[in-house]
């Protein structure tokens, strides 16, 4: 059993969003992304064999893709199809 | 793409922890558990083909199993082996 304290483990970088791989197995991959104010990830696609679930823990932002925007705030869960 | 607002969707019950299946596919199943103060889930095992990841969003509690206890608070992530 693995236990993480995400707020304590959070790392930030002034250069770009800080991406960290916490767990990786054939069935489950867990990553964290930490953003300084104003940082963003460009619109991108995932090359995954399964759905990608994204959960906002702290802060506020915007999901964007094409013409649509969706608010991202604590407890927002986005599930992208495989 | 599916978008959930977990705090807004949270349901509670005075009878027992409120379990809700948000998403289910061959590769990903997402459930929420909402606890009223004092409610608990008994020690149990999972019959899953993959790891089970559990993330605390709000509130405080304790993970227990056997002789050990671990604090559960916002941002605590527990990953149980398959």
Backbone of each chain as nested JSON, in Angstrom:
{
  "chains": [
    {"id": "A", "residues": [
      {"number": 1, "name": "UNK", "atoms": {"N": [0.848, -1.187, 0.0], "CA": [0.0, 0.0, 0.0], "C": [0.891, 1.246, 0.0]}},
      {"number": 2, "name": "UNK", "atoms": {"N": [0.553, 2.184, -0.877], "CA": [1.334, 3.424, -0.963], "C": [0.463, 4.587, -0.506]}},
      {"number": 3, "name": "UNK", "atoms": {"N": [1.094, 5.495, 0.234], "CA": [0.367, 6.62, 0.791], "C": [1.116, 7.9, 0.424]}},
      {"number": 4, "name": "UNK", "atoms": {"N": [0.399, 8.87, -0.137], "CA": [0.997, 10.148, -0.528], "C": [0.255, 11.287, 0.164]}},
      {"number": 5, "name": "UNK", "atoms": {"N": [0.994, 12.307, 0.529], "CA": [0.388, 13.552, 0.999], "C": [0.636, 14.588, -0.095]}},
      {"number": 6, "name": "UNK", "atoms": {"N": [-0.333, 14.769, -0.963], "CA": [-0.099, 15.575, -2.165], "C": [0.236, 17.033, -1.853]}},
      {"number": 7, "name": "UNK", "atoms": {"N": [-0.455, 17.698, -0.904], "CA": [-0.066, 19.097, -0.637], "C": [1.379, 19.21, -0.146]}},
      {"number": 8, "name": "UNK", "atoms": {"N": [1.798, 18.288, 0.706], "CA": [3.177, 18.354, 1.218], "C": [4.195, 18.035, 0.132]}},
      {"number": 9, "name": "UNK", "atoms": {"N": [3.827, 17.14, -0.794], "CA": [4.776, 16.71, -1.831], "C": [4.802, 17.66, -3.027]}},
      {"number": 10, "name": "UNK", "atoms": {"N": [3.909, 18.651, -3.06], "CA": [3.778, 19.491, -4.252], "C": [5.054, 20.282, -4.531]}},
      {"number": 11, "name": "UNK", "atoms": {"N": [5.503, 20.197, -5.769], "CA": [6.659, 20.98, -6.219], "C": [6.204, 21.932, -7.316]}},
      {"number": 12, "name": "UNK", "atoms": {"N": [6.798, 23.108, -7.32], "CA": [6.454, 24.12, -8.317], "C": [7.719, 24.603, -9.001]}},
      {"number": 13, "name": "UNK", "atoms": {"N": [7.566, 25.105, -10.201], "CA": [8.693, 25.661, -10.938], "C": [8.261, 26.948, -11.619]}},
      {"number": 14, "name": "UNK", "atoms": {"N": [9.125, 27.947, -11.591], "CA": [8.764, 29.194, -12.269], "C": [8.856, 29.048, -13.784]}},
      {"number": 15, "name": "UNK", "atoms": {"N": [9.549, 28.003, -14.267], "CA": [9.738, 27.813, -15.707], "C": [8.485, 27.309, -16.406]}},
      {"number": 16, "name": "UNK", "atoms": {"N": [7.877, 26.303, -15.799], "CA": [6.739, 25.639, -16.46], "C": [5.988, 24.831, -15.418]}},
      {"number": 17, "name": "UNK", "atoms": {"N": [4.776, 24.372, -15.745], "CA": [4.041, 23.542, -14.788], "C": [4.89, 22.341, -14.371]}},
      {"number": 18, "name": "UNK", "atoms": {"N": [4.819, 22.011, -13.1], "CA": [5.65, 20.948, -12.558], "C": [4.885, 19.626, -12.631]}},
      {"number": 19, "name": "UNK", "atoms": {"N": [5.389, 18.7, -13.449], "CA": [4.735, 17.417, -13.7], "C": [5.503, 16.355, -12.939]}},
      {"number": 20, "name": "UNK", "atoms": {"N": [4.79, 15.529, -12.197], "CA": [5.469, 14.476, -11.449], "C": [4.713, 13.155, -11.571]}},
      {"number": 21, "name": "UNK", "atoms": {"N": [5.467, 12.102, -11.852], "CA": [4.879, 10.765, -11.937], "C": [4.922, 10.136, -10.553]}},
      {"number": 22, "name": "UNK", "atoms": {"N": [3.751, 9.905, -9.961], "CA": [3.695, 9.347, -8.604], "C": [3.646, 7.834, -8.596]}},
      {"number": 23, "name": "UNK", "atoms": {"N": [2.964, 7.276, -9.609], "CA": [2.723, 5.832, -9.596], "C": [2.555, 5.368, -11.032]}},
      {"number": 24, "name": "UNK", "atoms": {"N": [3.116, 4.203, -11.344], "CA": [3.004, 3.695, -12.709], "C": [2.972, 2.177, -12.697]}},
      {"number": 25, "name": "UNK", "atoms": {"N": [1.91, 1.631, -13.197], "CA": [1.79, 0.183, -13.345], "C": [1.059, -0.084, -14.652]}},
      {"number": 26, "name": "UNK", "atoms": {"N": [0.943, -1.336, -15.085], "CA": [0.216, -1.587, -16.338], "C": [-1.241, -1.116, -16.302]}},
      {"number": 27, "name": "UNK", "atoms": {"N": [-1.834, -1.023, -15.108], "CA": [-3.263, -0.682, -15.016], "C": [-3.556, 0.712, -14.506]}},
      {"number": 28, "name": "UNK", "atoms": {"N": [-2.579, 1.356, -13.889], "CA": [-2.846, 2.658, -13.278], "C": [-1.603, 3.535, -13.341]}},
      {"number": 29, "name": "UNK", "atoms": {"N": [-1.784, 4.738, -13.829], "CA": [-0.714, 5.732, -13.801], "C": [-1.263, 6.986, -13.123]}},
      {"number": 30, "name": "UNK", "atoms": {"N": [-0.532, 7.495, -12.147], "CA": [-0.97, 8.692, -11.416], "C": [0.097, 9.765, -11.554]}},
      {"number": 31, "name": "UNK", "atoms": {"N": [-0.328, 10.93, -12.037], "CA": [0.558, 12.081, -12.218], "C": [-0.026, 13.274, -11.476]}},
      {"number": 32, "name": "UNK", "atoms": {"N": [0.856, 14.151, -11.005], "CA": [0.385, 15.439, -10.51], "C": [0.948, 16.545, -11.402]}},
      {"number": 33, "name": "UNK", "atoms": {"N": [0.158, 17.605, -11.528], "CA": [0.595, 18.824, -12.218], "C": [0.385, 19.993, -11.265]}},
      {"number": 34, "name": "UNK", "atoms": {"N": [1.43, 20.754, -11.01], "CA": [1.323, 21.939, -10.166], "C": [1.636, 23.17, -10.993]}},
      {"number": 35, "name": "UNK", "atoms": {"N": [0.732, 24.137, -10.916], "CA": [0.838, 25.356, -11.721], "C": [1.082, 26.558, -10.823]}},
      {"number": 36, "name": "UNK", "atoms": {"N": [2.068, 27.356, -11.168], "CA": [2.181, 28.694, -10.584], "C": [1.092, 29.566, -11.227]}},
      {"number": 37, "name": "UNK", "atoms": {"N": [0.732, 30.667, -10.578], "CA": [-0.272, 31.547, -11.19], "C": [0.115, 31.924, -12.622]}},
      {"number": 38, "name": "UNK", "atoms": {"N": [-0.819, 31.785, -13.536], "CA": [-0.581, 32.161, -14.927], "C": [-0.031, 31.05, -15.8]}},
      {"number": 39, "name": "UNK", "atoms": {"N": [0.492, 29.977, -15.187], "CA": [1.032, 28.889, -16.02], "C": [-0.11, 28.088, -16.642]}},
      {"number": 40, "name": "UNK", "atoms": {"N": [0.196, 27.469, -17.786], "CA": [-0.814, 26.671, -18.458], "C": [-0.183, 25.53, -19.225]}},
      {"number": 41, "name": "UNK", "atoms": {"N": [-0.993, 24.52, -19.505], "CA": [-0.591, 23.465, -20.429], "C": [-1.25, 23.767, -21.765]}},
      {"number": 42, "name": "UNK", "atoms": {"N": [-0.504, 23.669, -22.861], "CA": [-1.145, 23.896, -24.162], "C": [-2.202, 22.817, -24.449]}},
      {"number": 43, "name": "UNK", "atoms": {"N": [-3.143, 23.143, -25.29], "CA": [-4.132, 22.147, -25.722], "C": [-3.379, 20.967, -26.316]}},
      {"number": 44, "name": "UNK", "atoms": {"N": [-3.737, 19.764, -25.882], "CA": [-3.003, 18.578, -26.321], "C": [-3.952, 17.382, -26.33]}},
      {"number": 45, "name": "UNK", "atoms": {"N": [-3.48, 16.279, -26.871], "CA": [-4.264, 15.042, -26.826], "C": [-3.473, 13.986, -26.071]}},
      {"number": 46, "name": "UNK", "atoms": {"N": [-4.182, 12.957, -25.601], "CA": [-3.544, 11.887, -24.84], "C": [-3.449, 10.63, -25.674]}},
      {"number": 47, "name": "UNK", "atoms": {"N": [-2.323, 9.971, -25.554], "CA": [-2.136, 8.703, -26.226], "C": [-2.244, 7.599, -25.181]}},
      {"number": 48, "name": "UNK", "atoms": {"N": [-3.449, 7.4, -24.672], "CA": [-3.63, 6.457, -23.568], "C": [-4.52, 5.303, -24.013]}},
      {"number": 49, "name": "UNK", "atoms": {"N": [-4.31, 4.143, -23.399], "CA": [-5.133, 2.978, -23.698], "C": [-6.474, 3.041, -22.984]}},
      {"number": 50, "name": "UNK", "atoms": {"N": [-6.588, 3.919, -22.009], "CA": [-7.838, 4.011, -21.263], "C": [-8.243, 5.476, -21.114]}},
      {"number": 51, "name": "UNK", "atoms": {"N": [-9.344, 5.699, -20.444], "CA": [-9.75, 7.059, -20.129], "C": [-8.65, 7.767, -19.323]}},
      {"number": 52, "name": "UNK", "atoms": {"N": [-8.666, 9.074, -19.391], "CA": [-7.808, 9.898, -18.551], "C": [-8.724, 10.711, -17.627]}},
      {"number": 53, "name": "UNK", "atoms": {"N": [-8.509, 10.563, -16.316], "CA": [-9.312, 11.303, -15.331], "C": [-8.442, 12.379, -14.709]}},
      {"number": 54, "name": "UNK", "atoms": {"N": [-8.99, 13.566, -14.617], "CA": [-8.245, 14.716, -14.136], "C": [-9.066, 15.387, -13.041]}},
      {"number": 55, "name": "UNK", "atoms": {"N": [-8.47, 15.527, -11.87], "CA": [-9.201, 16.07, -10.724], "C": [-8.455, 17.285, -10.173]}},
      {"number": 56, "name": "UNK", "atoms": {"N": [-9.161, 18.387, -10.026], "CA": [-8.555, 19.602, -9.482], "C": [-8.59, 19.539, -7.956]}},
      {"number": 57, "name": "UNK", "atoms": {"N": [-7.437, 19.75, -7.326], "CA": [-7.366, 19.702, -5.861], "C": [-7.378, 21.092, -5.239]}},
      {"number": 58, "name": "UNK", "atoms": {"N": [-6.63, 22.007, -5.82], "CA": [-6.532, 23.354, -5.257], "C": [-6.458, 24.36, -6.393]}},
      {"number": 59, "name": "UNK", "atoms": {"N": [-6.915, 25.58, -6.115], "CA": [-6.777, 26.652, -7.084], "C": [-7.923, 26.706, -8.075]}},
      {"number": 60, "name": "UNK", "atoms": {"N": [-7.829, 27.643, -8.983], "CA": [-8.873, 27.808, -9.982], "C": [-8.25, 28.047, -11.343]}},
      {"number": 61, "name": "UNK", "atoms": {"N": [-8.934, 27.56, -12.36], "CA": [-8.436, 27.746, -13.709], "C": [-9.523, 27.443, -14.71]}},
      {"number": 62, "name": "UNK", "atoms": {"N": [-9.099, 27.191, -15.928], "CA": [-10.035, 26.96, -17.028], "C": [-9.532, 25.795, -17.866]}},
      {"number": 63, "name": "UNK", "atoms": {"N": [-10.433, 24.864, -18.173], "CA": [-10.17, 23.859, -19.197], "C": [-10.587, 24.454, -20.525]}},
      {"number": 64, "name": "UNK", "atoms": {"N": [-9.76, 24.286, -21.534], "CA": [-10.146, 24.798, -22.836], "C": [-9.805, 23.783, -23.921]}},
      {"number": 65, "name": "UNK", "atoms": {"N": [-10.571, 23.818, -24.972], "CA": [-10.326, 22.929, -26.099], "C": [-11.281, 23.356, -27.198]}},
      {"number": 66, "name": "UNK", "atoms": {"N": [-10.746, 23.811, -28.296], "CA": [-11.631, 24.322, -29.331], "C": [-12.306, 25.587, -28.835]}},
      {"number": 67, "name": "UNK", "atoms": {"N": [-13.604, 25.706, -29.103], "CA": [-14.319, 26.939, -28.788], "C": [-14.838, 26.96, -27.352]}},
      {"number": 68, "name": "UNK", "atoms": {"N": [-14.799, 25.816, -26.675], "CA": [-15.445, 25.724, -25.361], "C": [-14.468, 25.94, -24.218]}},
      {"number": 69, "name": "UNK", "atoms": {"N": [-14.99, 26.485, -23.133], "CA": [-14.226, 26.608, -21.897], "C": [-15.056, 26.084, -20.746]}},
      {"number": 70, "name": "UNK", "atoms": {"N": [-14.377, 25.435, -19.784], "CA": [-15.048, 24.915, -18.602], "C": [-14.265, 25.346, -17.376]}},
      {"number": 71, "name": "UNK", "atoms": {"N": [-14.956, 25.783, -16.316], "CA": [-14.224, 26.181, -15.12], "C": [-13.593, 24.97, -14.434]}},
      {"number": 72, "name": "UNK", "atoms": {"N": [-12.405, 25.178, -13.886], "CA": [-11.685, 24.147, -13.132], "C": [-11.484, 24.68, -11.721]}},
      {"number": 73, "name": "UNK", "atoms": {"N": [-12.071, 24.006, -10.737], "CA": [-11.914, 24.432, -9.346], "C": [-11.874, 23.195, -8.466]}},
      {"number": 74, "name": "UNK", "atoms": {"N": [-11.576, 23.352, -7.194], "CA": [-11.427, 22.151, -6.362], "C": [-12.66, 21.251, -6.444]}},
      {"number": 75, "name": "UNK", "atoms": {"N": [-12.413, 19.986, -6.744], "CA": [-13.503, 19.028, -6.873], "C": [-14.032, 18.888, -8.283]}},
      {"number": 76, "name": "UNK", "atoms": {"N": [-13.481, 19.645, -9.232], "CA": [-13.864, 19.428, -10.634], "C": [-13.148, 18.178, -11.141]}},
      {"number": 77, "name": "UNK", "atoms": {"N": [-13.915, 17.25, -11.674], "CA": [-13.379, 15.998, -12.217], "C": [-13.715, 15.945, -13.69]}},
      {"number": 78, "name": "UNK", "atoms": {"N": [-12.674, 15.767, -14.499], "CA": [-12.856, 15.663, -15.95], "C": [-12.429, 14.263, -16.368]}},
      {"number": 79, "name": "UNK", "atoms": {"N": [-13.272, 13.572, -17.101], "CA": [-12.906, 12.247, -17.611], "C": [-12.931, 12.287, -19.132]}},
      {"number": 80, "name": "UNK", "atoms": {"N": [-11.746, 12.051, -19.706], "CA": [-11.614, 12.091, -21.163], "C": [-11.659, 10.689, -21.711]}},
      {"number": 81, "name": "UNK", "atoms": {"N": [-12.417, 10.46, -22.777], "CA": [-12.545, 9.105, -23.33], "C": [-11.229, 8.596, -23.87]}},
      {"number": 82, "name": "UNK", "atoms": {"N": [-11.092, 7.28, -23.959], "CA": [-9.847, 6.683, -24.472], "C": [-9.808, 6.831, -25.981]}}
    ]},
    {"id": "B", "residues": [
      {"number": 1, "name": "UNK", "atoms": {"N": [-16.379, 13.703, -23.506], "CA": [-15.759, 14.177, -22.272], "C": [-16.82, 14.393, -21.202]}},
      {"number": 2, "name": "UNK", "atoms": {"N": [-16.536, 13.921, -20.013], "CA": [-17.495, 14.077, -18.915], "C": [-16.903, 14.998, -17.865]}},
      {"number": 3, "name": "UNK", "atoms": {"N": [-17.749, 15.858, -17.32], "CA": [-17.286, 16.83, -16.34], "C": [-18.193, 16.742, -15.114]}},
      {"number": 4, "name": "UNK", "atoms": {"N": [-17.573, 16.616, -13.938], "CA": [-18.332, 16.521, -12.689], "C": [-17.877, 17.636, -11.749]}},
      {"number": 5, "name": "UNK", "atoms": {"N": [-18.827, 18.16, -10.995], "CA": [-18.496, 19.07, -9.902], "C": [-18.775, 18.301, -8.612]}},
      {"number": 6, "name": "UNK", "atoms": {"N": [-17.735, 17.699, -8.038], "CA": [-17.952, 16.763, -6.93], "C": [-18.576, 17.431, -5.702]}},
      {"number": 7, "name": "UNK", "atoms": {"N": [-18.103, 18.631, -5.285], "CA": [-18.754, 19.229, -4.109], "C": [-20.241, 19.49, -4.331]}},
      {"number": 8, "name": "UNK", "atoms": {"N": [-20.599, 19.947, -5.53], "CA": [-22.022, 20.222, -5.79], "C": [-22.834, 18.938, -5.87]}},
      {"number": 9, "name": "UNK", "atoms": {"N": [-22.227, 17.862, -6.362], "CA": [-22.955, 16.609, -6.553], "C": [-22.991, 15.759, -5.29]}},
      {"number": 10, "name": "UNK", "atoms": {"N": [-22.255, 16.157, -4.248], "CA": [-22.125, 15.306, -3.059], "C": [-23.473, 15.055, -2.385]}},
      {"number": 11, "name": "UNK", "atoms": {"N": [-23.756, 13.797, -2.118], "CA": [-24.967, 13.414, -1.379], "C": [-24.552, 12.738, -0.084]}},
      {"number": 12, "name": "UNK", "atoms": {"N": [-25.31, 12.984, 0.948], "CA": [-25.025, 12.402, 2.261], "C": [-26.263, 11.695, 2.77]}},
      {"number": 13, "name": "UNK", "atoms": {"N": [-26.048, 10.729, 3.644], "CA": [-27.163, 10.021, 4.259], "C": [-26.866, 9.84, 5.741]}},
      {"number": 14, "name": "UNK", "atoms": {"N": [-27.874, 10.016, 6.571], "CA": [-27.655, 9.807, 8.008], "C": [-27.541, 8.317, 8.338]}},
      {"number": 15, "name": "UNK", "atoms": {"N": [-27.996, 7.456, 7.43], "CA": [-27.973, 6.014, 7.685], "C": [-26.584, 5.408, 7.584]}},
      {"number": 16, "name": "UNK", "atoms": {"N": [-25.87, 5.777, 6.528], "CA": [-24.576, 5.154, 6.249], "C": [-23.841, 6.013, 5.234]}},
      {"number": 17, "name": "UNK", "atoms": {"N": [-22.532, 5.767, 5.06], "CA": [-21.789, 6.541, 4.058], "C": [-22.475, 6.444, 2.699]}},
      {"number": 18, "name": "UNK", "atoms": {"N": [-22.496, 7.531, 1.98], "CA": [-23.204, 7.602, 0.704], "C": [-22.227, 7.263, -0.425]}},
      {"number": 19, "name": "UNK", "atoms": {"N": [-22.466, 6.154, -1.072], "CA": [-21.589, 5.645, -2.135], "C": [-22.254, 5.922, -3.468]}},
      {"number": 20, "name": "UNK", "atoms": {"N": [-21.498, 6.48, -4.409], "CA": [-22.084, 6.771, -5.716], "C": [-21.113, 6.393, -6.819]}},
      {"number": 21, "name": "UNK", "atoms": {"N": [-21.639, 5.687, -7.803], "CA": [-20.844, 5.307, -8.972], "C": [-20.957, 6.419, -10.003]}},
      {"number": 22, "name": "UNK", "atoms": {"N": [-19.836, 7.104, -10.267], "CA": [-19.852, 8.226, -11.211], "C": [-19.547, 7.791, -12.632]}},
      {"number": 23, "name": "UNK", "atoms": {"N": [-18.669, 6.799, -12.754], "CA": [-18.19, 6.424, -14.084], "C": [-17.769, 4.962, -14.059]}},
      {"number": 24, "name": "UNK", "atoms": {"N": [-18.1, 4.23, -15.121], "CA": [-17.738, 2.82, -15.148], "C": [-17.457, 2.388, -16.578]}},
      {"number": 25, "name": "UNK", "atoms": {"N": [-16.263, 1.925, -16.809], "CA": [-15.895, 1.387, -18.12], "C": [-14.973, 0.193, -17.862]}},
      {"number": 26, "name": "UNK", "atoms": {"N": [-14.596, -0.556, -18.897], "CA": [-13.689, -1.693, -18.657], "C": [-12.353, -1.275, -18.046]}},
      {"number": 27, "name": "UNK", "atoms": {"N": [-11.93, -0.022, -18.243], "CA": [-10.608, 0.4, -17.773], "C": [-10.616, 1.356, -16.589]}},
      {"number": 28, "name": "UNK", "atoms": {"N": [-11.744, 1.937, -16.288], "CA": [-11.778, 2.943, -15.23], "C": [-13.136, 2.94, -14.544]}},
      {"number": 29, "name": "UNK", "atoms": {"N": [-13.09, 2.857, -13.23], "CA": [-14.32, 3.003, -12.443], "C": [-14.067, 4.09, -11.414]}},
      {"number": 30, "name": "UNK", "atoms": {"N": [-14.981, 5.055, -11.32], "CA": [-14.84, 6.158, -10.374], "C": [-16.045, 6.173, -9.447]}},
      {"number": 31, "name": "UNK", "atoms": {"N": [-15.762, 6.121, -8.157], "CA": [-16.803, 6.156, -7.122], "C": [-16.515, 7.29, -6.164]}},
      {"number": 32, "name": "UNK", "atoms": {"N": [-17.581, 7.857, -5.589], "CA": [-17.391, 8.786, -4.475], "C": [-18.012, 8.182, -3.214]}},
      {"number": 33, "name": "UNK", "atoms": {"N": [-17.404, 8.505, -2.091], "CA": [-17.95, 8.142, -0.774], "C": [-18.048, 9.421, 0.041]}},
      {"number": 34, "name": "UNK", "atoms": {"N": [-19.232, 9.714, 0.558], "CA": [-19.422, 10.874, 1.423], "C": [-19.84, 10.403, 2.806]}},
      {"number": 35, "name": "UNK", "atoms": {"N": [-19.122, 10.906, 3.804], "CA": [-19.338, 10.49, 5.188], "C": [-19.881, 11.652, 6.009]}},
      {"number": 36, "name": "UNK", "atoms": {"N": [-20.932, 11.397, 6.756], "CA": [-21.34, 12.326, 7.811], "C": [-20.336, 12.165, 8.955]}},
      {"number": 37, "name": "UNK", "atoms": {"N": [-20.237, 13.156, 9.839], "CA": [-19.329, 13.012, 10.978], "C": [-19.609, 11.707, 11.735]}},
      {"number": 38, "name": "UNK", "atoms": {"N": [-18.558, 10.957, 12.014], "CA": [-18.69, 9.719, 12.776], "C": [-18.954, 8.486, 11.942]}},
      {"number": 39, "name": "UNK", "atoms": {"N": [-19.341, 8.641, 10.685], "CA": [-19.591, 7.46, 9.847], "C": [-18.27, 6.819, 9.43]}},
      {"number": 40, "name": "UNK", "atoms": {"N": [-18.312, 5.524, 9.18], "CA": [-17.107, 4.823, 8.767], "C": [-17.449, 3.657, 7.847]}},
      {"number": 41, "name": "UNK", "atoms": {"N": [-16.448, 3.223, 7.089], "CA": [-16.568, 1.98, 6.326], "C": [-15.817, 0.911, 7.108]}},
      {"number": 42, "name": "UNK", "atoms": {"N": [-16.386, -0.279, 7.278], "CA": [-15.643, -1.339, 7.965], "C": [-14.403, -1.738, 7.166]}},
      {"number": 43, "name": "UNK", "atoms": {"N": [-13.434, -2.285, 7.848], "CA": [-12.251, -2.817, 7.162], "C": [-12.722, -3.858, 6.148]}},
      {"number": 44, "name": "UNK", "atoms": {"N": [-12.231, -3.738, 4.922], "CA": [-12.703, -4.615, 3.857], "C": [-11.585, -4.817, 2.851]}},
      {"number": 45, "name": "UNK", "atoms": {"N": [-11.779, -5.731, 1.939], "CA": [-10.811, -5.924, 0.856], "C": [-11.504, -5.652, -0.47]}},
      {"number": 46, "name": "UNK", "atoms": {"N": [-10.701, -5.4, -1.505], "CA": [-11.238, -5.1, -2.824], "C": [-11.01, -6.272, -3.768]}},
      {"number": 47, "name": "UNK", "atoms": {"N": [-12.01, -6.526, -4.557], "CA": [-11.908, -7.574, -5.547], "C": [-11.754, -6.912, -6.915]}},
      {"number": 48, "name": "UNK", "atoms": {"N": [-10.59, -6.285, -7.112], "CA": [-10.394, -5.498, -8.33], "C": [-9.278, -6.103, -9.173]}},
      {"number": 49, "name": "UNK", "atoms": {"N": [-9.38, -5.908, -10.477], "CA": [-8.342, -6.397, -11.382], "C": [-7.125, -5.48, -11.383]}},
      {"number": 50, "name": "UNK", "atoms": {"N": [-7.271, -4.289, -10.843], "CA": [-6.142, -3.356, -10.853], "C": [-6.024, -2.713, -9.48]}},
      {"number": 51, "name": "UNK", "atoms": {"N": [-5.057, -1.838, -9.34], "CA": [-4.936, -1.069, -8.113], "C": [-6.219, -0.277, -7.826]}},
      {"number": 52, "name": "UNK", "atoms": {"N": [-6.407, 0.032, -6.571], "CA": [-7.498, 0.931, -6.164], "C": [-6.844, 2.183, -5.587]}},
      {"number": 53, "name": "UNK", "atoms": {"N": [-7.172, 3.335, -6.165], "CA": [-6.63, 4.611, -5.68], "C": [-7.732, 5.379, -4.972]}},
      {"number": 54, "name": "UNK", "atoms": {"N": [-7.401, 5.907, -3.811], "CA": [-8.394, 6.584, -2.961], "C": [-7.824, 7.943, -2.587]}},
      {"number": 55, "name": "UNK", "atoms": {"N": [-8.569, 8.984, -2.889], "CA": [-8.088, 10.348, -2.653], "C": [-9.087, 11.098, -1.783]}},
      {"number": 56, "name": "UNK", "atoms": {"N": [-8.586, 11.694, -0.71], "CA": [-9.453, 12.461, 0.191], "C": [-9.594, 13.879, -0.35]}},
      {"number": 57, "name": "UNK", "atoms": {"N": [-10.834, 14.334, -0.495], "CA": [-11.083, 15.687, -1.011], "C": [-11.373, 16.684, 0.101]}},
      {"number": 58, "name": "UNK", "atoms": {"N": [-12.18, 16.28, 1.066], "CA": [-12.569, 17.193, 2.143], "C": [-12.683, 16.408, 3.445]}},
      {"number": 59, "name": "UNK", "atoms": {"N": [-12.455, 17.104, 4.541], "CA": [-12.662, 16.49, 5.849], "C": [-11.435, 15.76, 6.353]}},
      {"number": 60, "name": "UNK", "atoms": {"N": [-11.58, 15.165, 7.516], "CA": [-10.462, 14.45, 8.115], "C": [-10.947, 13.127, 8.692]}},
      {"number": 61, "name": "UNK", "atoms": {"N": [-10.064, 12.146, 8.641], "CA": [-10.415, 10.844, 9.18], "C": [-9.18, 9.994, 9.341]}},
      {"number": 62, "name": "UNK", "atoms": {"N": [-9.395, 8.7, 9.428], "CA": [-8.306, 7.759, 9.672], "C": [-8.512, 6.54, 8.78]}},
      {"number": 63, "name": "UNK", "atoms": {"N": [-7.428, 6.125, 8.117], "CA": [-7.413, 4.817, 7.456], "C": [-6.937, 3.8, 8.484]}},
      {"number": 64, "name": "UNK", "atoms": {"N": [-7.595, 2.692, 8.559], "CA": [-7.144, 1.679, 9.494], "C": [-7.171, 0.314, 8.819]}},
      {"number": 65, "name": "UNK", "atoms": {"N": [-6.313, -0.562, 9.287], "CA": [-6.255, -1.918, 8.776], "C": [-5.263, -2.661, 9.65]}},
      {"number": 66, "name": "UNK", "atoms": {"N": [-5.722, -3.661, 10.36], "CA": [-4.822, -4.329, 11.289], "C": [-4.419, -3.373, 12.391]}},
      {"number": 67, "name": "UNK", "atoms": {"N": [-3.133, -3.372, 12.733], "CA": [-2.679, -2.588, 13.883], "C": [-2.355, -1.149, 13.504]}},
      {"number": 68, "name": "UNK", "atoms": {"N": [-2.281, -0.857, 12.223], "CA": [-1.8, 0.456, 11.8], "C": [-2.932, 1.44, 11.523]}},
      {"number": 69, "name": "UNK", "atoms": {"N": [-2.64, 2.714, 11.747], "CA": [-3.562, 3.777, 11.381], "C": [-2.806, 4.854, 10.618]}},
      {"number": 70, "name": "UNK", "atoms": {"N": [-3.475, 5.446, 9.626], "CA": [-2.877, 6.519, 8.838], "C": [-3.866, 7.674, 8.766]}},
      {"number": 71, "name": "UNK", "atoms": {"N": [-3.391, 8.9, 8.916], "CA": [-4.32, 10.022, 8.823], "C": [-4.833, 10.211, 7.393]}},
      {"number": 72, "name": "UNK", "atoms": {"N": [-6.078, 10.586, 7.287], "CA": [-6.709, 10.877, 5.998], "C": [-7.167, 12.32, 6.036]}},
      {"number": 73, "name": "UNK", "atoms": {"N": [-6.587, 13.141, 5.16], "CA": [-6.991, 14.545, 5.102], "C": [-6.928, 15.009, 3.65]}},
      {"number": 74, "name": "UNK", "atoms": {"N": [-7.405, 16.212, 3.361], "CA": [-7.451, 16.62, 1.956], "C": [-6.084, 16.482, 1.268]}},
      {"number": 75, "name": "UNK", "atoms": {"N": [-6.061, 15.794, 0.154], "CA": [-4.827, 15.566, -0.579], "C": [-4.116, 14.28, -0.207]}},
      {"number": 76, "name": "UNK", "atoms": {"N": [-4.674, 13.505, 0.742], "CA": [-4.096, 12.189, 1.026], "C": [-4.528, 11.233, -0.078]}},
      {"number": 77, "name": "UNK", "atoms": {"N": [-3.551, 10.581, -0.692], "CA": [-3.806, 9.619, -1.763], "C": [-3.293, 8.259, -1.32]}},
      {"number": 78, "name": "UNK", "atoms": {"N": [-4.18, 7.281, -1.328], "CA": [-3.805, 5.921, -0.957], "C": [-3.945, 5.049, -2.204]}},
      {"number": 79, "name": "UNK", "atoms": {"N": [-2.914, 4.281, -2.52], "CA": [-2.995, 3.352, -3.655], "C": [-2.796, 1.937, -3.131]}},
      {"number": 80, "name": "UNK", "atoms": {"N": [-3.835, 1.132, -3.299], "CA": [-3.799, -0.247, -2.826], "C": [-3.454, -1.177, -3.97]}},
      {"number": 81, "name": "UNK", "atoms": {"N": [-2.549, -2.113, -3.753], "CA": [-2.133, -3.01, -4.839], "C": [-3.29, -3.886, -5.314]}},
      {"number": 82, "name": "UNK", "atoms": {"N": [-3.19, -4.357, -6.545], "CA": [-4.242, -5.242, -7.075], "C": [-4.081, -6.624, -6.475]}}
    ]}
  ]
}
